[in-house]
């Protein structure tokens, strides 16, 4: 395929509609993640004890007058999730109508599978009353959001025009960025395990941990800790939850180190106005804000709005990091090969 032929793929009105439908779905999914975070932070996840009905009603016919208290948050979350599920199916259908690229079609199918599985997990979380399912439900939601971010990117005009390819200097950063992405997934998983334990803050102080850098977790120390927690009206905690909290803190520090190294390396290898320098710097700034929100969550005794914002920013970090890593790997591929093998359009005979 010649360089001229590689640029023969041009965006159309249909492809632009698909692109903005993907963006809209991603934005609504982010709002859904925030909504789900509020449900968990406010402890109202079982305000509606049945599924797929709502107190015996068809969920779409549930009387507005009964949307009170925790029911408002839980029922709103369900309706928004249902709407996103429908929109994802529409997105997939439109993709198969207007898209020739096989890997974009595969992304659309993966999105449908993910949203169906997400709905099932949400329903089982209610019907089986299993907190563990909430962990998978939360991590899958953020992965689904990241998938939609990638989908929106590969249907954009800049991707069509090959601007994401043929940048070997930027591509040299891809493995370091991938390590950062791994740490984000690790952090999200640990955070989900803490949130869905519903035990409150296992370590109520920061930057110390029960007055120490590393808290003592012997049986005697744990008994003293829980005695003090009960006296302050807090739920007792466990060694596992304390360890998870410390792992989460150390994970944040490790992630910050990786991103800081990425910022330094990008400025050593690339001009300061290069997109990879800007993206790595934005990643660092968002991470600093995320760490501050994590500290504020502890200082506010896990206030629902602060804790939810902290969780939602984690989703943005995942989506942004996923897109950054994807673009760095795309940059490794020469422009003249991108539209044949990476984009997966059959060559013309």
ChimeraX attribute file (.defattr): number of C-alpha atoms within 10 A of each C-alpha:
attribute: neighborCount
match mode: 1-to-1
recipient: residues
	/A:1	11
	/A:2	8
	/A:3	13
	/A:4	8
	/A:5	13
	/A:6	18
	/A:7	15
	/A:8	11
	/A:9	12
	/A:10	10
	/A:11	16
	/A:12	11
	/A:13	9
	/A:14	13
	/A:15	19
	/A:16	14
	/A:17	15
	/A:18	23
	/A:19	22
	/A:20	14
	/A:21	18
	/A:22	27
	/A:23	20
	/A:24	16
	/A:25	22
	/A:26	24
	/A:27	15
	/A:28	18
	/A:29	23
	/A:30	22
	/A:31	16
	/A:32	22
	/A:33	22
	/A:34	21
	/A:35	21
	/A:36	25
	/A:37	25
	/A:38	25
	/A:39	24
	/A:40	21
	/A:41	22
	/A:42	17
	/A:43	14
	/A:44	16
	/A:45	24
	/A:46	16
	/A:47	19
	/A:48	19
	/A:49	16
	/A:50	14
	/A:51	18
	/A:52	19
	/A:53	14
	/A:54	20
	/A:55	14
	/A:56	12
	/A:57	13
	/A:58	12
	/A:59	17
	/A:60	12
	/A:61	9
	/A:62	15
	/A:63	11
	/A:64	8
	/A:65	6
	/A:66	10
	/A:67	14
	/A:68	11
	/A:69	10
	/A:70	18
	/A:71	19
	/A:72	16
	/A:73	22
	/A:74	23
	/A:75	21
	/A:76	18
	/A:77	21
	/A:78	22
	/A:79	14
	/A:80	16
	/A:81	23
	/A:82	17
	/A:83	13
	/A:84	19
	/A:85	21
	/A:86	15
	/A:87	18
	/A:88	25
	/A:89	18
	/A:90	15
	/A:91	22
	/A:92	22
	/A:93	15
	/A:94	18
	/A:95	24
	/A:96	16
	/A:97	11
	/A:98	15
	/A:99	17
	/A:100	14
	/A:101	17
	/A:102	15
	/A:103	16
	/A:104	21
	/A:105	20
	/A:106	14
	/A:107	18
	/A:108	25
	/A:109	18
	/A:110	16
	/A:111	23
	/A:112	21
	/A:113	14
	/A:114	19
	/A:115	22
	/A:116	17
	/A:117	15
	/A:118	21
	/A:119	18
	/A:120	13
	/A:121	19
	/A:122	20
	/A:123	18
	/A:124	17
	/A:125	21
	/A:126	20
	/A:127	14
	/A:128	9
	/A:129	14
	/A:130	12
	/A:131	17
	/A:132	13
	/A:133	17
	/A:134	23
	/A:135	22
	/A:136	17
	/A:137	22
	/A:138	26
	/A:139	19
	/A:140	18
	/A:141	22
	/A:142	24
	/A:143	18
	/A:144	24
	/A:145	25
	/A:146	24
	/A:147	22
	/A:148	25
	/A:149	22
	/A:150	24
	/A:151	23
	/A:152	22
	/A:153	19
	/A:154	20
	/A:155	22
	/A:156	19
	/A:157	16
	/A:158	12
	/A:159	19
	/A:160	20
	/A:161	17
	/A:162	19
	/A:163	14
	/A:164	21
	/A:165	24
	/A:166	18
	/A:167	18
	/A:168	15
	/A:169	15
	/A:170	22
	/A:171	21
	/A:172	17
	/A:173	19
	/A:174	21
	/A:175	14
	/A:176	16
	/A:177	24
	/A:178	19
	/A:179	14
	/A:180	24
	/A:181	24
	/A:182	16
	/A:183	19
	/A:184	21
	/A:185	18
	/A:186	17
	/A:187	20
	/A:188	21
	/A:189	18
	/A:190	19
	/A:191	20
	/A:192	19
	/A:193	21
	/A:194	21
	/A:195	21
	/A:196	19
	/A:197	15
	/A:198	14
	/A:199	14
	/A:200	19
	/A:201	20
	/A:202	27
	/A:203	20
	/A:204	19
	/A:205	15
	/A:206	17
	/A:207	13
	/A:208	12
	/A:209	17
	/A:210	15
	/A:211	13
	/A:212	11
	/A:213	11
	/A:214	12
	/A:215	16
	/A:216	16
	/A:217	15
	/A:218	10
	/A:219	11
	/A:220	9
	/A:221	12
	/A:222	18
	/A:223	15
	/A:224	11
	/A:225	20
	/A:226	17
	/A:227	14
	/A:228	13
	/A:229	16
	/A:230	12
	/A:231	10
	/A:232	9
	/A:233	8
	/A:234	16
	/A:235	15
	/A:236	17
	/A:237	21
	/A:238	16
	/A:239	14
	/A:240	12
	/A:241	19
	/A:242	21
	/A:243	16
	/A:244	18
	/A:245	20
	/A:246	18
	/A:247	16
	/A:248	19
	/A:249	18
	/A:250	13
	/A:251	17
	/A:252	21
	/A:253	12
	/A:254	14
	/A:255	22
	/A:256	19
	/A:257	14
	/A:258	20
	/A:259	22
	/A:260	16
	/A:261	15
	/A:262	24
	/A:263	21
	/A:264	14
	/A:265	16
	/A:266	24
	/A:267	18
	/A:268	11
	/A:269	14
	/A:270	14
	/A:271	11
	/A:272	12
	/A:273	9
	/A:274	13
	/A:275	13
	/A:276	23
	/A:277	22
	/A:278	15
	/A:279	17
	/A:280	23
	/A:281	19
	/A:282	15
	/A:283	24
	/A:284	21
	/A:285	13
	/A:286	17
	/A:287	19
	/A:288	14
	/A:289	14
	/A:290	20
	/A:291	17
	/A:292	12
	/A:293	19
	/A:294	21
	/A:295	20
	/A:296	17
	/A:297	22
	/A:298	20
	/A:299	14
	/A:300	14
	/A:301	15
	/A:302	19
	/A:303	14
	/A:304	18
	/A:305	16
	/A:306	20
	/A:307	24
	/A:308	24
	/A:309	18
	/A:310	22
	/A:311	27
	/A:312	23
	/A:313	18
	/A:314	21
	/A:315	26
	/A:316	18
	/A:317	23
	/A:318	25
	/A:319	23
	/A:320	20
	/A:321	22
	/A:322	23
	/A:323	21
	/A:324	21
	/A:325	21
	/A:326	19
	/A:327	23
	/A:328	25
	/A:329	22
	/A:330	24
	/A:331	23
	/A:332	19
	/A:333	19
	/A:334	17
	/A:335	21
	/A:336	18
	/A:337	16
	/A:338	22
	/A:339	27
	/A:340	17
	/A:341	12
	/A:342	16
	/A:343	17
	/A:344	14
	/A:345	16
	/A:346	12
	/A:347	11
	/A:348	7
	/A:349	3
